[in-house]
Amino acid sequence: MRKPEAKPDRRLAEDGSHTSPRQEIAEGLRYVLGNRHLRRIAGWDSTADRNPPGRTVRTTFKPSS
């Protein structure tokens, strides 16, 4: 990076106070879970069988036949 990026502005609650990270996470989850396409992508991504530890162990210590 040639120059530092500016910090993003924090969102404000309806009463003018800053929102907490918990409120921002809850808002994001409501958005994702409320959209059927994003919900499917998030569900698949969270349960995808990418590289489970068992596969690594079986590949490394494969029993000889």
C-alpha positions in Angstrom: 0.0 0.0 0.0 1.3 3.4 -0.9 -0.8 5.3 1.5 -2.9 4.2 4.4 -6.6 3.9 4.0 -9.0 6.1 5.9 -10.9 4.4 8.7 -14.6 3.7 7.7 -17.2 5.8 9.5 -19.0 3.9 12.3 -22.7 3.6 11.9 -24.9 5.5 14.3 -27.9 4.1 16.0 -31.2 5.9 15.8 -30.5 7.8 18.9 -27.2 9.1 17.5 -24.9 6.9 19.6 -22.4 4.5 18.0 -23.6 0.9 17.4 -21.8 -1.9 19.1 -20.0 -4.7 17.2 -22.7 -7.1 18.4 -25.4 -5.0 16.9 -23.5 -4.8 13.6 -23.0 -8.6 13.5 -26.7 -9.1 14.3 -27.6 -6.8 11.4 -25.3 -8.6 9.0 -26.7 -12.0 10.1 -30.3 -10.8 9.6 -29.4 -9.6 6.1 -27.7 -12.8 5.1 -30.3 -15.1 6.6 -33.1 -13.0 5.2 -31.9 -13.5 1.6 -32.5 -17.0 0.3 -29.5 -17.0 -2.1 -27.0 -15.7 0.5 -28.5 -18.1 3.1 -27.7 -21.1 0.8 -24.2 -19.8 0.0 -23.4 -19.3 3.7 -24.9 -22.7 4.6 -22.8 -24.5 2.0 -19.7 -22.6 2.8 -20.0 -23.3 6.6 -20.4 -27.1 6.0 -18.2 -27.6 3.0 -15.8 -30.6 3.3 -12.7 -28.8 2.3 -9.8 -30.4 4.1 -10.9 -32.3 7.2 -8.1 -33.4 9.5 -9.1 -37.1 9.0 -8.3 -36.8 5.3 -4.8 -35.4 6.0 -4.1 -38.3 8.5 -5.4 -40.9 6.0 -3.2 -39.5 3.2 -0.1 -39.2 5.4 -0.4 -42.6 7.2 -2.0 -44.6 4.4 -2.0 -48.3 5.4 -0.2 -50.5 3.0 -2.4 -53.0 1.1 
